[in-house]
């Protein structure tokens, strides 16, 4: 466990260092390269600024998307009450920390009351982090987008110099600032730095909240999942269960490896197992239909074969396939024991006796 936690702490530090490097690179690129690159790209592609009718198009799109969002929320609120098995199954099976109210918008207050830790216990760390990412995006939008749109929009509109002209949509962006304005570009540069600092601070805060959940999840992994390692690109000399196990025993010590299994080439075995499962499903459907209608279903077991009684013919075919599967498994095991590496692939699963040995093997 200590090796695992140390590994993820190193990853967190390395990620923080890389985020700072990316931040500095983006700022330098925005200050030195972006203006010239943008001008050249605009000339090459023929991209023009906003026109006088773009404001109405923007407002129409905003209204349409807003109506879709409201319709989805209303539909979910209604379907949650009408079809709870589909839209509120965790509530039905009582897998939630508390039950939301039966009202039309009862899910909203319940969702706002659930913490990230509670969500991780119910739906897992990955789903909880997806919710936390959505919360992070909303927090950034609330802290940056709304104030910046209001402050900068008024600044560009009132003091920019009306460079946009008839472009009403452009009166609230940088396009309304006249060339050579004495001080607005410096304000813009300072705000860019403020946005970078705020985003970086929120990301580090979210990562600090994520790491304890990740560590707790790693420590709670059950055996054998926590102790098993996938190994790929095995050399030909180690493409054997016994040889692979001996290698790790010699490397990590006696008793360090519990099991070692090289993945086998078993295309015929897989085809037989898939065919048997399909026949079992067909027999199950035929039994249900026979109980409901009282007639024995008939079907073609092969593409151009005759129609046969499913309940009479399929059990015999399933028994034959079972014998073929057992024989093929025995053949593969015997070939592996005889040292025939042709049945073994270059991948393997090794289960160690503890977490420490598994992490050392990685």
C-alpha positions in Angstrom: 0.0 0.0 0.0 2.8 2.4 0.8 4.4 1.8 -2.6 1.1 2.4 -4.3 0.5 5.7 -2.5 4.1 6.9 -3.1 3.7 6.1 -6.8 0.5 8.2 -7.1 2.1 11.0 -5.0 4.9 11.1 -7.5 2.4 11.2 -10.4 0.6 14.1 -8.7 3.8 16.1 -8.3 4.8 15.3 -11.9 1.4 16.4 -13.1 1.6 19.7 -11.2 5.0 20.4 -12.8 3.7 19.7 -16.2 0.7 21.9 -15.7 3.0 24.8 -14.8 5.1 24.2 -17.9 2.0 24.1 -20.1 0.7 27.3 -18.4 4.0 29.2 -19.1 4.1 27.9 -22.7 0.5 29.0 -23.4 1.1 32.5 -22.0 4.3 32.9 -24.1 2.5 31.6 -27.2 -0.5 34.0 -26.6 1.8 37.0 -26.2 4.3 36.4 -29.0 3.1 33.9 -31.6 -0.7 34.0 -31.6 -1.3 37.6 -33.0 1.0 37.0 -36.1 -0.3 33.4 -36.5 -4.0 34.6 -36.3 -3.4 37.3 -38.9 -1.7 34.9 -41.3 -4.4 32.2 -40.9 -7.2 34.8 -41.4 -5.6 35.9 -44.7 -5.1 32.4 -45.9 -8.5 31.1 -45.1 -10.5 34.2 -45.9 -12.2 34.3 -42.5 -13.9 37.6 -41.9 -15.4 39.3 -38.8 -19.0 39.4 -37.7 -21.7 40.9 -39.9 -24.6 43.0 -38.9 -27.0 40.0 -38.8 -24.9 37.8 -36.6 -26.4 39.1 -33.4 -29.9 37.9 -34.3 -28.4 34.5 -35.3 -26.6 34.3 -32.0 -29.7 35.1 -30.0 -31.8 32.6 -32.0 -29.3 29.8 -31.3 -29.1 30.8 -27.7 -32.9 30.6 -27.4 -33.1 27.3 -29.3 -30.5 25.6 -27.1 -32.0 27.0 -24.0 -35.4 25.6 -25.0 -33.8 22.1 -25.6 -32.1 22.2 -22.1 -35.4 23.1 -20.4 -37.3 20.4 -22.4 -34.7 17.8 -21.3 -35.0 18.8 -17.7 -38.8 18.7 -17.8 -38.8 15.3 -19.6 -36.4 13.8 -17.0 -38.4 15.2 -14.1 -41.5 13.6 -15.5 -39.9 10.2 -16.5 -38.2 9.9 -13.2 -41.6 9.6 -11.5 -43.3 7.6 -14.3 -40.4 5.1 -15.1 -38.3 4.9 -12.0 -36.7 1.6 -13.0 -34.9 3.4 -15.9 -34.3 6.9 -14.6 -34.0 6.3 -10.8 -33.0 2.7 -10.4 -30.5 3.4 -7.6 -33.4 4.8 -5.6 -35.6 1.8 -6.3 -32.9 -0.7 -5.2 -32.1 1.6 -2.2 -28.5 2.2 -3.2 -28.5 5.9 -2.4 -27.4 7.7 0.8 -30.9 9.2 1.1 -34.1 9.1 -0.9 -35.1 12.3 -2.9 -38.5 13.8 -2.6 -41.3 12.5 -4.8 -42.0 16.0 -6.1 -41.5 17.1 -9.7 -38.1 18.7 -9.0 -37.2 16.7 -5.9 -34.1 15.3 -7.7 -32.5 18.8 -7.9 -32.3 19.4 -4.2 -31.1 15.8 -3.6 -28.4 16.1 -6.3 -27.2 19.4 -4.7 -27.0 17.7 -1.3 -24.9 14.7 -2.4 -21.2 15.0 -1.6 -18.4 13.7 -3.8 -17.5 11.1 -1.2 -21.1 9.8 -1.1 -21.2 9.6 -4.8 -18.0 7.7 -4.9 -19.3 5.1 -2.5 -22.5 4.6 -4.5 -21.5 4.8 -8.2 -17.7 4.5 -8.0 -14.7 6.9 -8.2 -14.8 7.4 -12.0 -18.5 8.4 -12.1 -18.0 10.6 -9.0 -15.0 12.3 -10.7 -17.1 12.9 -13.8 -19.6 14.7 -11.5 -16.8 16.6 -9.8 -15.4 17.7 -13.3 -18.9 19.1 -14.1 -18.9 21.0 -10.8 -15.4 22.3 -11.6 -16.6 23.6 -15.0 -19.6 25.3 -13.5 -17.4 26.8 -10.8 -15.0 28.2 -13.4 -17.9 29.5 -15.4 -19.4 31.2 -12.4 -16.1 32.7 -11.2 -14.8 33.8 -14.6 -17.3 33.8 -17.4 -20.0 35.9 -15.9 -17.8 38.6 -14.3 -15.6 38.8 -17.3 -18.5 39.0 -19.8 -20.0 41.8 -17.7 -16.8 43.8 -16.9 -15.0 43.4 -20.2 -18.2 43.6 -22.2 -19.0 47.0 -20.7 -15.3 48.1 -21.1 -15.2 47.2 -24.8 -18.6 48.6 -25.5 -18.3 52.0 -23.7 -14.5 52.7 -23.9 -13.3 50.6 -26.9 -13.7 53.2 -29.6 -16.6 51.6 -31.5 -14.3 49.9 -34.0 -17.0 47.2 -34.7 -19.2 49.7 -36.5 -22.4 48.0 -37.6 -21.4 44.7 -36.0 -23.7 44.8 -33.0 -22.4 41.4 -31.7 -18.9 42.7 -31.8 -19.5 45.7 -29.6 -18.9 43.6 -26.5 -15.7 41.9 -27.6 -12.1 42.9 -28.5 -13.1 43.7 -32.0 -14.7 46.9 -30.8 -11.4 48.2 -29.5 -9.8 50.6 -32.0 -6.2 50.1 -33.1 -3.6 51.7 -30.9 -5.8 52.1 -27.9 -3.6 53.4 -25.1 -4.6 51.2 -22.1 -7.3 48.5 -22.8 -4.7 45.9 -24.2 -2.8 46.2 -20.9 -6.0 45.6 -19.0 -6.7 42.6 -21.2 -3.2 41.2 -20.6 -3.7 41.5 -16.8 -7.1 39.8 -17.0 -5.5 36.9 -19.0 -3.0 36.4 -16.2 -5.8 36.5 -13.7 -7.8 33.9 -15.6 -4.7 31.6 -15.8 -4.0 31.9 -12.1 -7.7 31.3 -11.2 -7.9 28.2 -13.4 -4.6 26.8 -12.1 -5.7 27.3 -8.5 -9.1 25.6 -9.1 -7.4 22.7 -10.9 -4.9 22.2 -8.0 -7.8 22.3 -5.6 -9.7 19.7 -7.5 -6.7 17.5 -7.7 -6.1 17.7 -4.0 -9.7 16.6 -3.5 -9.3 13.8 -6.0 -6.1 12.2 -4.6 -7.5 11.0 -1.2 -10.4 9.4 -3.1 -8.0 7.7 -5.5 -5.8 6.5 -2.6 -8.8 5.1 -0.8 -10.0 3.4 -3.9 -6.6 1.8 -4.5 -6.4 0.5 -0.9 -9.9 -1.0 -1.1 -9.3 -3.0 -4.3 -10.1 -6.7 -3.6 -8.0 -9.7 -4.2 -7.1 -10.9 -6.9 -7.7 -7.6 -8.7 -5.3 -5.7 -6.5 -2.6 -8.3 -6.8 -2.8 -9.2 -10.5 -0.6 -7.6 -13.2 -1.1 -7.8 -17.0 2.2 -8.4 -18.8 2.5 -7.9 -22.5 5.2 -8.6 -25.2 6.6 -11.6 -23.4 9.8 -13.1 -24.9 9.4 -16.5 -26.5 11.5 -18.1 -23.7 8.9 -17.1 -21.1 5.7 -17.9 -23.0 4.8 -20.7 -20.5 3.0 -20.7 -17.2 5.8 -22.5 -15.4 8.6 -20.5 -16.9 6.9 -17.2 -16.2 6.2 -18.1 -12.6 9.8 -19.3 -12.1 11.1 -16.0 -13.4 9.2 -13.8 -10.9 9.9 -16.3 -8.1 13.6 -15.9 -8.8 13.3 -12.1 -9.1 11.1 -11.4 -6.1 11.7 -14.4 -3.8 10.0 -17.6 -2.9 6.3 -17.4 -2.2 5.9 -14.0 -4.0 3.8 -15.4 -6.9 0.5 -17.1 -6.4 -0.4 -17.9 -10.1 0.9 -17.1 -13.6 -1.3 -17.7 -16.7 -0.2 -17.0 -20.2 -3.1 -16.0 -22.5 -3.7 -18.9 -25.0 -4.5 -18.9 -28.7 -7.9 -20.5 -28.5 -9.9 -19.4 -31.6 -11.6 -22.8 -32.0 -12.4 -22.9 -28.3 -13.9 -19.4 -28.3 -16.0 -20.2 -31.4 -17.4 -23.4 -29.7 -18.2 -21.5 -26.5 -19.9 -18.7 -28.4 -22.0 -21.2 -30.4 -23.0 -23.0 -27.2 -24.1 -19.8 -25.5 -26.2 -18.8 -28.5 -27.9 -22.3 -28.6 -28.6 -22.0 -24.8 -30.3 -18.6 -25.4 -32.3 -20.1 -28.2 -33.4 -23.0 -26.0 -34.4 -20.7 -23.2 -36.5 -18.6 -25.6 -38.1 -21.7 -27.0 -39.0 -22.9 -23.5 -40.6 -19.6 -22.7 -42.6 -19.6 -25.9 -43.6 -23.2 -25.4 -44.9 -22.3 -21.9 -46.8 -19.3 -23.2 -48.2 -20.7 -26.5 -48.1 -24.4 -26.0 -46.4 -25.1 -29.4 -42.9 -26.4 -29.9 -40.8 -23.8 -31.9 -38.9 -24.9 -35.0 -35.9 -23.2 -36.5 -32.9 -23.7 -38.8 -29.7 -24.4 -36.8 -27.6 -23.8 -40.0 -28.0 -21.4 -42.8 -29.5 -23.8 -45.4 -30.4 -26.6 -43.1 -33.8 -28.1 -42.5 -36.1 -26.7 -39.8 -35.9 -28.8 -36.7 -37.5 -28.9 -33.3 -35.4 -26.5 -31.1 -36.3 -28.2 -27.8 -35.5 -31.6 -29.2 -32.4 -31.0 -31.3 -30.6 -28.2 -29.5 -29.8 -30.0 -26.2 -28.0 -32.8 -28.2 -26.0 -30.2 -30.0 -25.2 -28.4 -26.8 -23.9 -31.6 -25.3 -21.7 -32.3 -28.3 -20.3 -28.7 -28.1 -19.6 -29.2 -24.4 -17.6 -32.3 -25.1 -15.6 -30.4 -27.8 -14.9 -27.6 -25.4 -13.6 -29.9 -22.7 -11.4 -31.7 -25.2 -10.0 -28.5 -26.7 -9.2 -27.2 -23.2 -7.4 -30.4 -22.3 -5.4 -30.2 -25.6 -4.3 -26.6 -24.9 -3.3 -27.5 -21.3 -1.4 -30.5 -22.4 0.4 -28.5 -25.2 1.4 -25.9 -22.6 2.8 -28.5 -20.3 4.7 -30.1 -23.1 6.4 -26.8 -23.8 4.6 -26.1 -27.1 4.8 -22.2 -27.1 2.6 -22.1 -30.2 -0.6 -22.2 -28.1 0.6 -19.3 -25.9 0.4 -15.6 -26.8 2.7 -12.7 -25.7 0.4 -11.6 -22.9 -0.1 -13.0 -19.4 -1.7 -12.4 -16.0 0.4 -12.9 -12.9 -1.2 -12.9 -9.5 1.2 -12.1 -6.7 0.9 -12.9 -3.0 0.5 -9.2 -2.0 0.2 -5.7 -3.1 3.8 -4.9 -2.5 5.0 -7.6 -4.8 2.6 -6.6 -7.5 3.7 -2.9 -7.4 7.4 -4.0 -7.5 6.7 -6.1 -10.5 5.1 -3.1 -12.4 
